[in-house]
Amino acid sequence: MVKIYGRWCGPNWTNNENISARDYLLRGGSFKTSCKDSLDCACRAHDEDCASSELGCSYAGDTRLLRVANRIVRNPLQKIVNPRRYLAARLIRDSMSLSRLTRAR
């Protein structure tokens, strides 16, 4: 229920709404709506992955989002050029690292 970044990044934050990805999909929502940048698009893809199964998010989906976030964090210019995006990427990277531990492989 927290917006972290863009239109798609945050727990139960889907397309600028406080709604789970699964509920968004069941309501007829589309994962084709635009995103802000590569991090937001990765969150959108993660939301689509989480919504596509009754079991929720997958290890593979968490890993894909973690990789995008990690690329941003590892780029030293991001801290200067876009500090908000950098901090969001760090938070997402760290939370996905933990979330993956709860997923079946």
Secondary structure, 3 states (H helix, E strand, C coil): CCCCECCCECCCEECCEECCHHHHHHCCCCCCCCCCCHHHHHHHHHHHHHHCCCCCCCHHHHHHHHHHHHHHHCCHHHHHHCHHHHHHHHHHHHHHHHHHHHCCC
